[in-house]
Amino acid sequence: MNKDFTFTIKRSRFDENYNPSENTRITTNFANLARGKNRQQNLRNTLVMIDNRFNTLAHWDNPKGDRYSVELDIISVEMNIRAQENLNTFPVIEILKTTVIDKKTNARIAGIVGNNFSSYVRDYDFSVLLSEHNKHQTEFSIPSDFGELHGNIFKHFATSDEYKNNFSKPPVICLSVSNKNSYHRTGNVHPVLGIEYQQNGSSLTEDYFKKMGLQVRYFMPANSAAPLAFFFSGDLLSDYTSLELIGTISTMETFQKIYRPEIYNANSAAGQYYQPDLNNQDYSLTKIVYDREERSQLAIEQGKFTETHFIKPYKNILEQWSADYAN
């Protein structure tokens, strides 16, 4: 069955001239910035923030704080589905690939692939399936197979020939911490990732990503306001260089400052014990325009789109493939 599901990888540059493709989820972090009358200024300001943060963290042999720049490529992944004699495609995953530009040596240094993570199927799982499952229930519960199809698709992609032919290291995905959970410092400090935190208990997101074959660690880099969640396979601390990790931190912390300023652009940093709070009023705004309420509404629309164009038409094929893949 694996031969019936292959992938096509497409790349597009994320810069001030970026325009989302028609297959890009419109709730994706970078796609949100490229909309409306402020689109080019949004993009330009975002890229400047990323470069400034990178140079602050990569401060050695960098006296003027301007040695490095970060290039971002959007990696769009389509799944090719062979149904009977027809070959159909559906956009399943969108991630970011960083490249570090060393302006002192003119070197181009490959960065981490992953970073931001966007998925139509995840929209379906959280905005449609989970909602329908709990519609008439008195207590919230999770379907027994919740996230398994999505997890198997991701694992299949991350071990595919297409992935291996394009990328040399496993993906790392960096997300915001959950505002529904609390975190505490462990005493462990990494020279780049910073202070390590542990989550008290587990979360639905953590369980969901575990089905993708990923584990999580939480770190707050120097001069950050809150920890970031790093999802990875392998060894996060040994498998990646300092510049690779800094590329991910600078990119994803910038997005979080824009989208969750109450947490990541707060005017005071997380302490020994930390409870993220989206109602926090002591924070600063960036100069970047963003409509968070609209984004939540669009996630539901995109979940329904996935149900109509992917889940329902290929239900039997997907269920059989996922069951075979798990075995």
BALOBA-1460 file (C-alpha; in Angstrom, 3 decimals):
// residues 327
<rec num="1" residu="m" x="0.000" y="0.000" z="0.000"/>
<rec num="2" residu="n" x="2.902" y="2.410" z="0.647"/>
<rec num="3" residu="k" x="3.585" y="2.677" z="-3.084"/>
<rec num="4" residu="d" x="0.075" y="4.085" z="-3.518"/>
<rec num="5" residu="f" x="0.952" y="7.107" z="-1.379"/>
<rec num="6" residu="t" x="3.926" y="9.149" z="-2.580"/>
<rec num="7" residu="f" x="4.802" y="12.813" z="-2.155"/>
<rec num="8" residu="t" x="5.668" y="15.797" z="-4.294"/>
<rec num="9" residu="i" x="7.721" y="18.578" z="-2.701"/>
<rec num="10" residu="k" x="7.493" y="22.184" z="-3.913"/>
<rec num="11" residu="r" x="9.516" y="25.153" z="-2.668"/>
<rec num="12" residu="s" x="8.773" y="28.862" z="-2.644"/>
<rec num="13" residu="r" x="10.804" y="31.691" z="-1.099"/>
<rec num="14" residu="f" x="9.341" y="33.546" z="1.867"/>
<rec num="15" residu="d" x="10.450" y="37.140" z="1.352"/>
<rec num="16" residu="e" x="8.854" y="40.569" z="1.054"/>
<rec num="17" residu="n" x="7.484" y="39.652" z="-2.393"/>
<rec num="18" residu="y" x="5.849" y="36.417" z="-1.198"/>
<rec num="19" residu="n" x="2.302" y="35.638" z="-2.349"/>
<rec num="20" residu="p" x="0.607" y="32.484" z="-0.987"/>
<rec num="21" residu="s" x="-0.100" y="29.769" z="-3.538"/>
<rec num="22" residu="e" x="-3.675" y="28.595" z="-3.935"/>
<rec num="23" residu="n" x="-2.819" y="25.362" z="-2.084"/>
<rec num="24" residu="t" x="-1.432" y="27.171" z="0.967"/>
<rec num="25" residu="r" x="-3.594" y="27.073" z="4.083"/>
<rec num="26" residu="i" x="-4.680" y="30.660" z="4.624"/>
<rec num="27" residu="t" x="-4.338" y="30.255" z="8.397"/>
<rec num="28" residu="t" x="-0.634" y="29.436" z="8.063"/>
<rec num="29" residu="n" x="1.559" y="31.908" z="9.972"/>
<rec num="30" residu="f" x="3.448" y="33.190" z="6.956"/>
<rec num="31" residu="a" x="0.367" y="33.313" z="4.683"/>
<rec num="32" residu="n" x="-1.457" y="35.545" z="7.180"/>
<rec num="33" residu="l" x="1.291" y="38.130" z="6.923"/>
<rec num="34" residu="a" x="1.039" y="38.326" z="3.129"/>
<rec num="35" residu="r" x="-2.536" y="39.589" z="3.008"/>
<rec num="36" residu="g" x="-4.102" y="43.037" z="2.912"/>
<rec num="37" residu="k" x="-2.744" y="46.496" z="2.233"/>
<rec num="38" residu="n" x="0.112" y="46.109" z="4.745"/>
<rec num="39" residu="r" x="1.367" y="42.820" z="3.282"/>
<rec num="40" residu="q" x="4.790" y="43.974" z="2.047"/>
<rec num="41" residu="q" x="5.537" y="46.002" z="5.177"/>
<rec num="42" residu="n" x="4.413" y="43.055" z="7.332"/>
<rec num="43" residu="l" x="6.783" y="40.729" z="5.500"/>
<rec num="44" residu="r" x="9.692" y="43.177" z="5.562"/>
<rec num="45" residu="n" x="9.305" y="43.849" z="9.291"/>
<rec num="46" residu="t" x="9.057" y="40.120" z="10.048"/>
<rec num="47" residu="l" x="12.278" y="39.336" z="8.181"/>
<rec num="48" residu="v" x="14.119" y="42.163" z="9.957"/>
<rec num="49" residu="m" x="12.930" y="40.829" z="13.336"/>
<rec num="50" residu="i" x="14.189" y="37.332" z="12.446"/>
<rec num="51" residu="d" x="17.632" y="38.597" z="11.380"/>
<rec num="52" residu="n" x="18.007" y="40.817" z="14.452"/>
<rec num="53" residu="r" x="17.086" y="37.976" z="16.801"/>
<rec num="54" residu="f" x="19.480" y="35.604" z="15.030"/>
<rec num="55" residu="n" x="22.410" y="38.026" z="15.397"/>
<rec num="56" residu="t" x="21.613" y="38.618" z="19.062"/>
<rec num="57" residu="l" x="21.855" y="34.881" z="19.771"/>
<rec num="58" residu="a" x="24.830" y="34.255" z="17.419"/>
<rec num="59" residu="h" x="26.884" y="36.978" z="19.086"/>
<rec num="60" residu="w" x="30.364" y="35.390" z="18.905"/>
<rec num="61" residu="d" x="32.672" y="36.826" z="16.202"/>
<rec num="62" residu="n" x="29.805" y="39.172" z="15.433"/>
<rec num="63" residu="p" x="30.762" y="42.524" z="17.054"/>
<rec num="64" residu="k" x="28.323" y="44.675" z="15.068"/>
<rec num="65" residu="g" x="25.448" y="42.185" z="15.318"/>
<rec num="66" residu="d" x="24.936" y="42.086" z="11.566"/>
<rec num="67" residu="r" x="26.944" y="39.085" z="10.365"/>
<rec num="68" residu="y" x="24.042" y="36.743" z="9.595"/>
<rec num="69" residu="s" x="20.800" y="36.737" z="7.664"/>
<rec num="70" residu="v" x="18.132" y="34.033" z="7.472"/>
<rec num="71" residu="e" x="16.535" y="32.855" z="4.240"/>
<rec num="72" residu="l" x="13.227" y="31.011" z="4.493"/>
<rec num="73" residu="d" x="11.788" y="28.552" z="1.993"/>
<rec num="74" residu="i" x="8.225" y="27.283" z="2.270"/>
<rec num="75" residu="i" x="8.131" y="23.526" z="1.696"/>
<rec num="76" residu="s" x="4.716" y="22.482" z="0.373"/>
<rec num="77" residu="v" x="4.050" y="18.743" z="0.376"/>
<rec num="78" residu="e" x="1.352" y="17.113" z="-1.737"/>
<rec num="79" residu="m" x="0.303" y="13.518" z="-1.208"/>
<rec num="80" residu="n" x="-0.182" y="11.560" z="-4.414"/>
<rec num="81" residu="i" x="-3.052" y="9.118" z="-3.993"/>
<rec num="82" residu="r" x="-3.482" y="6.285" z="-6.468"/>
<rec num="83" residu="a" x="-7.197" y="5.459" z="-6.398"/>
<rec num="84" residu="q" x="-8.017" y="2.728" z="-8.908"/>
<rec num="85" residu="e" x="-6.347" y="3.956" z="-12.124"/>
<rec num="86" residu="n" x="-6.439" y="7.640" z="-11.240"/>
<rec num="87" residu="l" x="-3.661" y="9.595" z="-9.555"/>
<rec num="88" residu="n" x="-4.977" y="12.433" z="-7.387"/>
<rec num="89" residu="t" x="-3.173" y="14.879" z="-5.126"/>
<rec num="90" residu="f" x="-3.981" y="16.680" z="-1.882"/>
<rec num="91" residu="p" x="-1.860" y="19.259" z="0.002"/>
<rec num="92" residu="v" x="-1.056" y="17.559" z="3.313"/>
<rec num="93" residu="i" x="1.881" y="19.366" z="4.939"/>
<rec num="94" residu="e" x="3.553" y="22.769" z="4.810"/>
<rec num="95" residu="i" x="6.762" y="23.471" z="6.709"/>
<rec num="96" residu="l" x="9.644" y="25.963" z="6.620"/>
<rec num="97" residu="k" x="13.299" y="25.426" z="5.747"/>
<rec num="98" residu="t" x="15.897" y="27.878" z="7.048"/>
<rec num="99" residu="t" x="19.187" y="28.750" z="5.380"/>
<rec num="100" residu="v" x="21.721" y="30.884" z="7.256"/>
<rec num="101" residu="i" x="23.683" y="33.414" z="5.199"/>
<rec num="102" residu="d" x="27.092" y="34.266" z="6.691"/>
<rec num="103" residu="k" x="27.855" y="37.666" z="5.175"/>
<rec num="104" residu="k" x="31.438" y="37.585" z="6.489"/>
<rec num="105" residu="t" x="32.425" y="34.417" z="4.606"/>
<rec num="106" residu="n" x="29.633" y="34.423" z="1.954"/>
<rec num="107" residu="a" x="28.744" y="30.905" z="3.095"/>
<rec num="108" residu="r" x="25.247" y="29.456" z="2.821"/>
<rec num="109" residu="i" x="24.595" y="27.174" z="5.798"/>
<rec num="110" residu="a" x="21.714" y="24.708" z="5.649"/>
<rec num="111" residu="g" x="19.307" y="25.114" z="8.552"/>
<rec num="112" residu="i" x="16.543" y="23.002" z="10.068"/>
<rec num="113" residu="v" x="13.490" y="21.870" z="8.111"/>
<rec num="114" residu="g" x="10.179" y="21.928" z="9.971"/>
<rec num="115" residu="n" x="9.971" y="25.008" z="12.181"/>
<rec num="116" residu="n" x="6.412" y="26.117" z="11.431"/>
<rec num="117" residu="f" x="3.976" y="23.232" z="10.861"/>
<rec num="118" residu="s" x="0.795" y="23.513" z="8.838"/>
<rec num="119" residu="s" x="-1.635" y="20.711" z="8.009"/>
<rec num="120" residu="y" x="-5.121" y="20.561" z="6.523"/>
<rec num="121" residu="v" x="-5.670" y="17.161" z="8.147"/>
<rec num="122" residu="r" x="-4.842" y="18.612" z="11.570"/>
<rec num="123" residu="d" x="-7.477" y="21.310" z="10.904"/>
<rec num="124" residu="y" x="-9.959" y="18.535" z="10.211"/>
<rec num="125" residu="d" x="-9.012" y="16.583" z="13.333"/>
<rec num="126" residu="f" x="-9.287" y="19.523" z="15.735"/>
<rec num="127" residu="s" x="-11.958" y="21.695" z="14.106"/>
<rec num="128" residu="v" x="-14.331" y="19.059" z="12.687"/>
<rec num="129" residu="l" x="-13.732" y="15.552" z="14.036"/>
<rec num="130" residu="l" x="-13.156" y="16.522" z="17.662"/>
<rec num="131" residu="s" x="-16.082" y="18.939" z="17.619"/>
<rec num="132" residu="e" x="-18.462" y="16.359" z="16.119"/>
<rec num="133" residu="h" x="-17.296" y="13.687" z="18.571"/>
<rec num="134" residu="n" x="-18.162" y="15.889" z="21.573"/>
<rec num="135" residu="k" x="-21.293" y="17.577" z="20.204"/>
<rec num="136" residu="h" x="-23.833" y="15.765" z="22.413"/>
<rec num="137" residu="q" x="-21.496" y="14.567" z="25.176"/>
<rec num="138" residu="t" x="-21.687" y="15.753" z="28.762"/>
<rec num="139" residu="e" x="-17.928" y="15.282" z="29.237"/>
<rec num="140" residu="f" x="-15.136" y="16.073" z="26.790"/>
<rec num="141" residu="s" x="-13.422" y="13.000" z="25.310"/>
<rec num="142" residu="i" x="-11.040" y="12.068" z="22.505"/>
<rec num="143" residu="p" x="-11.848" y="9.548" z="19.735"/>
<rec num="144" residu="s" x="-9.816" y="6.360" z="20.219"/>
<rec num="145" residu="d" x="-8.019" y="6.742" z="16.879"/>
<rec num="146" residu="f" x="-7.612" y="10.518" z="17.103"/>
<rec num="147" residu="g" x="-4.539" y="11.677" z="15.170"/>
<rec num="148" residu="e" x="-3.498" y="8.248" z="13.903"/>
<rec num="149" residu="l" x="-4.075" y="8.911" z="10.201"/>
<rec num="150" residu="h" x="-2.358" y="12.282" z="10.425"/>
<rec num="151" residu="g" x="0.526" y="10.796" z="12.387"/>
<rec num="152" residu="n" x="1.036" y="7.987" z="9.885"/>
<rec num="153" residu="i" x="1.009" y="10.440" z="6.966"/>
<rec num="154" residu="f" x="3.671" y="12.552" z="8.669"/>
<rec num="155" residu="k" x="5.867" y="9.559" z="9.570"/>
<rec num="156" residu="h" x="5.527" y="8.216" z="6.025"/>
<rec num="157" residu="f" x="6.660" y="11.587" z="4.657"/>
<rec num="158" residu="a" x="9.563" y="11.991" z="7.114"/>
<rec num="159" residu="t" x="10.962" y="8.564" z="6.125"/>
<rec num="160" residu="s" x="10.148" y="8.810" z="2.414"/>
<rec num="161" residu="d" x="12.658" y="8.907" z="-0.418"/>
<rec num="162" residu="e" x="11.327" y="12.358" z="-1.309"/>
<rec num="163" residu="y" x="12.245" y="13.666" z="2.131"/>
<rec num="164" residu="k" x="15.652" y="11.975" z="2.210"/>
<rec num="165" residu="n" x="16.503" y="13.271" z="-1.273"/>
<rec num="166" residu="n" x="15.811" y="16.860" z="-0.202"/>
<rec num="167" residu="f" x="16.827" y="17.081" z="3.457"/>
<rec num="168" residu="s" x="19.741" y="15.647" z="5.405"/>
<rec num="169" residu="k" x="18.342" y="15.774" z="8.949"/>
<rec num="170" residu="p" x="14.991" y="14.937" z="10.587"/>
<rec num="171" residu="p" x="12.485" y="17.779" z="11.034"/>
<rec num="172" residu="v" x="12.118" y="19.929" z="14.152"/>
<rec num="173" residu="i" x="8.806" y="21.705" z="14.715"/>
<rec num="174" residu="c" x="8.639" y="24.668" z="17.079"/>
<rec num="175" residu="l" x="5.325" y="25.736" z="18.626"/>
<rec num="176" residu="s" x="3.977" y="27.984" z="21.348"/>
<rec num="177" residu="v" x="3.502" y="26.566" z="24.820"/>
<rec num="178" residu="s" x="-0.089" y="25.790" z="25.776"/>
<rec num="179" residu="n" x="-1.979" y="28.427" z="27.745"/>
<rec num="180" residu="k" x="-3.932" y="25.569" z="29.372"/>
<rec num="181" residu="n" x="-0.895" y="24.069" z="31.121"/>
<rec num="182" residu="s" x="1.755" y="25.165" z="33.589"/>
<rec num="183" residu="y" x="5.521" y="24.718" z="33.343"/>
<rec num="184" residu="h" x="8.466" y="24.628" z="35.740"/>
<rec num="185" residu="r" x="12.215" y="24.996" z="35.346"/>
<rec num="186" residu="t" x="14.307" y="21.850" z="35.508"/>
<rec num="187" residu="g" x="17.687" y="23.397" z="36.311"/>
<rec num="188" residu="n" x="19.075" y="22.339" z="32.923"/>
<rec num="189" residu="v" x="20.502" y="25.169" z="30.782"/>
<rec num="190" residu="h" x="21.614" y="24.753" z="27.169"/>
<rec num="191" residu="p" x="24.068" y="27.311" z="25.690"/>
<rec num="192" residu="v" x="21.754" y="28.088" z="22.752"/>
<rec num="193" residu="l" x="18.280" y="26.793" z="23.625"/>
<rec num="194" residu="g" x="18.477" y="28.300" z="27.088"/>
<rec num="195" residu="i" x="16.581" y="27.318" z="30.256"/>
<rec num="196" residu="e" x="14.715" y="24.031" z="30.073"/>
<rec num="197" residu="y" x="11.167" y="23.758" z="31.388"/>
<rec num="198" residu="q" x="8.932" y="20.752" z="31.927"/>
<rec num="199" residu="q" x="5.198" y="20.706" z="31.407"/>
<rec num="200" residu="n" x="3.112" y="19.702" z="34.394"/>
<rec num="201" residu="g" x="1.093" y="16.815" z="33.001"/>
<rec num="202" residu="s" x="0.504" y="16.201" z="29.307"/>
<rec num="203" residu="s" x="-1.473" y="17.993" z="26.621"/>
<rec num="204" residu="l" x="-3.598" y="17.036" z="23.653"/>
<rec num="205" residu="t" x="-1.033" y="18.657" z="21.347"/>
<rec num="206" residu="e" x="1.791" y="16.635" z="22.899"/>
<rec num="207" residu="d" x="-0.185" y="13.398" z="22.459"/>
<rec num="208" residu="y" x="-1.059" y="14.361" z="18.879"/>
<rec num="209" residu="f" x="2.572" y="15.000" z="17.950"/>
<rec num="210" residu="k" x="3.635" y="11.778" z="19.655"/>
<rec num="211" residu="k" x="1.562" y="9.946" z="17.044"/>
<rec num="212" residu="m" x="3.695" y="11.758" z="14.452"/>
<rec num="213" residu="g" x="6.758" y="10.086" z="15.987"/>
<rec num="214" residu="l" x="7.885" y="13.257" z="17.765"/>
<rec num="215" residu="q" x="8.816" y="13.923" z="21.381"/>
<rec num="216" residu="v" x="8.925" y="17.371" z="22.967"/>
<rec num="217" residu="r" x="11.214" y="19.492" z="25.130"/>
<rec num="218" residu="y" x="10.577" y="23.048" z="26.299"/>
<rec num="219" residu="f" x="13.316" y="25.702" z="26.334"/>
<rec num="220" residu="m" x="13.413" y="29.453" z="26.935"/>
<rec num="221" residu="p" x="16.346" y="31.043" z="25.043"/>
<rec num="222" residu="a" x="18.271" y="33.996" z="26.435"/>
<rec num="223" residu="n" x="16.252" y="37.234" z="26.554"/>
<rec num="224" residu="s" x="13.012" y="35.433" z="25.677"/>
<rec num="225" residu="a" x="9.783" y="36.004" z="27.569"/>
<rec num="226" residu="a" x="8.516" y="32.399" z="27.560"/>
<rec num="227" residu="p" x="9.598" y="28.870" z="26.639"/>
<rec num="228" residu="l" x="9.074" y="27.399" z="23.191"/>
<rec num="229" residu="a" x="7.994" y="23.811" z="22.510"/>
<rec num="230" residu="f" x="10.451" y="21.870" z="20.311"/>
<rec num="231" residu="f" x="9.067" y="18.684" z="18.737"/>
<rec num="232" residu="f" x="11.687" y="16.329" z="17.295"/>
<rec num="233" residu="s" x="12.854" y="12.773" z="16.761"/>
<rec num="234" residu="g" x="16.366" y="11.689" z="17.697"/>
<rec num="235" residu="d" x="18.440" y="13.982" z="19.964"/>
<rec num="236" residu="l" x="17.584" y="17.673" z="19.817"/>
<rec num="237" residu="l" x="20.740" y="18.735" z="21.663"/>
<rec num="238" residu="s" x="23.238" y="16.646" z="19.669"/>
<rec num="239" residu="d" x="21.817" y="16.321" z="16.172"/>
<rec num="240" residu="y" x="21.820" y="20.019" z="15.277"/>
<rec num="241" residu="t" x="24.468" y="22.745" z="15.286"/>
<rec num="242" residu="s" x="24.199" y="26.008" z="17.206"/>
<rec num="243" residu="l" x="23.477" y="27.995" z="14.029"/>
<rec num="244" residu="e" x="20.784" y="25.511" z="12.984"/>
<rec num="245" residu="l" x="19.050" y="25.851" z="16.349"/>
<rec num="246" residu="i" x="19.369" y="29.645" z="16.328"/>
<rec num="247" residu="g" x="17.729" y="29.737" z="12.894"/>
<rec num="248" residu="t" x="14.690" y="27.936" z="14.278"/>
<rec num="249" residu="i" x="14.544" y="30.022" z="17.465"/>
<rec num="250" residu="s" x="14.803" y="33.364" z="15.659"/>
<rec num="251" residu="t" x="12.184" y="32.398" z="13.066"/>
<rec num="252" residu="m" x="9.602" y="30.859" z="15.350"/>
<rec num="253" residu="e" x="9.996" y="33.287" z="18.251"/>
<rec num="254" residu="t" x="9.352" y="36.109" z="15.777"/>
<rec num="255" residu="f" x="6.130" y="34.469" z="14.586"/>
<rec num="256" residu="q" x="5.021" y="33.924" z="18.184"/>
<rec num="257" residu="k" x="5.711" y="37.564" z="19.098"/>
<rec num="258" residu="i" x="3.346" y="38.528" z="16.290"/>
<rec num="259" residu="y" x="0.622" y="35.941" z="16.940"/>
<rec num="260" residu="r" x="0.801" y="35.533" z="20.714"/>
<rec num="261" residu="p" x="2.273" y="38.812" z="22.001"/>
<rec num="262" residu="e" x="0.596" y="38.321" z="25.407"/>
<rec num="263" residu="i" x="3.001" y="35.395" z="25.947"/>
<rec num="264" residu="y" x="6.061" y="35.975" z="23.754"/>
<rec num="265" residu="n" x="6.206" y="39.769" z="23.748"/>
<rec num="266" residu="a" x="5.324" y="40.087" z="27.438"/>
<rec num="267" residu="n" x="7.198" y="42.755" z="29.379"/>
<rec num="268" residu="s" x="8.305" y="40.261" z="32.043"/>
<rec num="269" residu="a" x="9.890" y="36.853" z="31.506"/>
<rec num="270" residu="a" x="8.665" y="33.474" z="32.725"/>
<rec num="271" residu="g" x="9.937" y="32.585" z="36.187"/>
<rec num="272" residu="q" x="10.607" y="29.354" z="38.052"/>
<rec num="273" residu="y" x="6.966" y="28.367" z="37.591"/>
<rec num="274" residu="y" x="5.083" y="29.595" z="34.569"/>
<rec num="275" residu="q" x="1.452" y="29.676" z="33.473"/>
<rec num="276" residu="p" x="0.983" y="31.204" z="29.989"/>
<rec num="277" residu="d" x="-1.861" y="33.715" z="29.950"/>
<rec num="278" residu="l" x="-3.529" y="35.044" z="26.793"/>
<rec num="279" residu="n" x="-5.363" y="37.566" z="28.990"/>
<rec num="280" residu="n" x="-2.084" y="39.144" z="30.099"/>
<rec num="281" residu="q" x="-2.241" y="42.911" z="29.539"/>
<rec num="282" residu="d" x="1.434" y="43.689" z="30.228"/>
<rec num="283" residu="y" x="2.893" y="43.149" z="26.778"/>
<rec num="284" residu="s" x="4.083" y="45.070" z="23.721"/>
<rec num="285" residu="l" x="2.696" y="44.926" z="20.194"/>
<rec num="286" residu="t" x="4.811" y="44.551" z="17.086"/>
<rec num="287" residu="k" x="4.228" y="46.793" z="14.056"/>
<rec num="288" residu="i" x="2.735" y="43.849" z="12.183"/>
<rec num="289" residu="v" x="-1.010" y="43.613" z="11.453"/>
<rec num="290" residu="y" x="-2.748" y="40.316" z="12.173"/>
<rec num="291" residu="d" x="-6.357" y="39.189" z="12.770"/>
<rec num="292" residu="r" x="-6.328" y="36.309" z="15.272"/>
<rec num="293" residu="e" x="-10.127" y="35.930" z="15.399"/>
<rec num="294" residu="e" x="-10.346" y="35.548" z="11.628"/>
<rec num="295" residu="r" x="-7.658" y="32.869" z="11.775"/>
<rec num="296" residu="s" x="-9.751" y="30.727" z="14.170"/>
<rec num="297" residu="q" x="-12.775" y="30.933" z="11.878"/>
<rec num="298" residu="l" x="-10.717" y="29.981" z="8.842"/>
<rec num="299" residu="a" x="-9.369" y="26.880" z="10.607"/>
<rec num="300" residu="i" x="-12.932" y="25.519" z="10.764"/>
<rec num="301" residu="e" x="-13.510" y="26.280" z="7.084"/>
<rec num="302" residu="q" x="-10.295" y="24.518" z="6.148"/>
<rec num="303" residu="g" x="-11.177" y="21.511" z="8.279"/>
<rec num="304" residu="k" x="-14.470" y="21.182" z="6.395"/>
<rec num="305" residu="f" x="-12.606" y="21.569" z="3.084"/>
<rec num="306" residu="t" x="-10.387" y="18.632" z="4.079"/>
<rec num="307" residu="e" x="-13.398" y="16.531" z="5.029"/>
<rec num="308" residu="t" x="-15.029" y="17.197" z="1.655"/>
<rec num="309" residu="h" x="-12.000" y="16.810" z="-0.603"/>
<rec num="310" residu="f" x="-9.806" y="14.281" z="1.238"/>
<rec num="311" residu="i" x="-11.367" y="12.413" z="4.167"/>
<rec num="312" residu="k" x="-14.710" y="11.459" z="2.611"/>
<rec num="313" residu="p" x="-13.644" y="10.716" z="-0.998"/>
<rec num="314" residu="y" x="-10.746" y="8.480" z="0.092"/>
<rec num="315" residu="k" x="-12.161" y="7.160" z="3.367"/>
<rec num="316" residu="n" x="-11.726" y="3.446" z="2.633"/>
<rec num="317" residu="i" x="-8.301" y="3.860" z="1.047"/>
<rec num="318" residu="l" x="-7.047" y="6.039" z="3.919"/>
<rec num="319" residu="e" x="-8.354" y="3.718" z="6.627"/>
<rec num="320" residu="q" x="-6.835" y="0.628" z="4.995"/>
<rec num="321" residu="w" x="-3.519" y="2.384" z="4.298"/>
<rec num="322" residu="s" x="-3.258" y="3.730" z="7.860"/>
<rec num="323" residu="a" x="-4.052" y="0.324" z="9.395"/>
<rec num="324" residu="d" x="-1.471" y="-1.384" z="7.169"/>
<rec num="325" residu="y" x="1.121" y="1.326" z="7.916"/>
<rec num="326" residu="a" x="0.664" y="0.913" z="11.677"/>
<rec num="327" residu="n" x="1.323" y="-2.804" z="11.307"/>
